[in-house]
Amino acid sequence: MLQISNLLLAADFTPEVANNSAVGMIGSFIAAALLIVIPATAFLIFVSQKDSLDRTSASGRR
């Protein structure tokens, strides 16, 4: 474990590089939310509501 710590300290990253990396990571999380999570959630809510309406109208026909 000590060797890995020494390797990271010897890599000599500047704060600017670390900041750019953090901004890129946060941007990736936001992009994933916009492209995957939000559309999938909207689709699942739509399907759930449609199924609920179908079951309600089917039980009312009897």
VMD Tcl script that draws the C-alpha trace (Angstrom):
set ca {
  {0.00 0.00 0.00}
  {2.88 2.32 0.75}
  {4.25 1.86 -2.78}
  {0.94 2.99 -4.30}
  {0.88 6.06 -2.06}
  {4.41 6.97 -3.07}
  {3.53 6.49 -6.73}
  {0.53 8.82 -6.46}
  {2.53 11.46 -4.61}
  {5.38 11.21 -7.11}
  {2.99 11.64 -10.06}
  {2.95 15.38 -9.31}
  {-0.55 16.28 -10.49}
  {-1.31 19.97 -10.52}
  {-4.50 21.29 -8.91}
  {-5.68 22.34 -12.36}
  {-5.52 18.75 -13.63}
  {-7.38 17.48 -10.56}
  {-10.01 20.19 -10.95}
  {-10.54 19.40 -14.64}
  {-10.89 15.73 -13.78}
  {-13.50 16.45 -11.11}
  {-15.45 18.72 -13.45}
  {-15.37 16.03 -16.13}
  {-16.63 13.41 -13.70}
  {-19.52 15.61 -12.54}
  {-20.33 16.39 -16.17}
  {-20.46 12.67 -16.91}
  {-22.90 12.11 -14.06}
  {-25.14 14.90 -15.32}
  {-24.99 13.59 -18.90}
  {-25.87 10.07 -17.72}
  {-28.84 11.43 -15.79}
  {-30.08 13.39 -18.80}
  {-29.55 10.62 -21.34}
  {-30.45 7.50 -19.35}
  {-32.04 7.99 -15.95}
  {-34.62 10.68 -16.72}
  {-35.97 9.09 -19.95}
  {-36.10 5.64 -18.33}
  {-37.95 7.03 -15.32}
  {-40.43 8.87 -17.52}
  {-41.04 5.72 -19.58}
  {-41.60 3.57 -16.49}
  {-44.02 6.10 -15.00}
  {-45.91 6.28 -18.32}
  {-46.18 2.49 -18.59}
  {-47.22 2.17 -14.95}
  {-49.96 4.79 -15.35}
  {-51.20 3.21 -18.59}
  {-51.34 -0.23 -16.98}
  {-53.25 1.18 -14.03}
  {-55.79 2.77 -16.37}
  {-56.13 -0.46 -18.37}
  {-56.78 -2.47 -15.20}
  {-59.29 0.08 -13.93}
  {-61.26 0.14 -17.19}
  {-61.12 -3.65 -17.53}
  {-62.56 -4.18 -14.05}
  {-65.32 -1.63 -14.74}
  {-66.61 -3.55 -17.79}
  {-67.74 -6.60 -15.82}
}
mol new
graphics top color blue
foreach p $ca { graphics top sphere $p radius 0.5 }
foreach p [lrange $ca 0 end-1] q [lrange $ca 1 end] { graphics top cylinder $p $q radius 0.2 }
display resetview
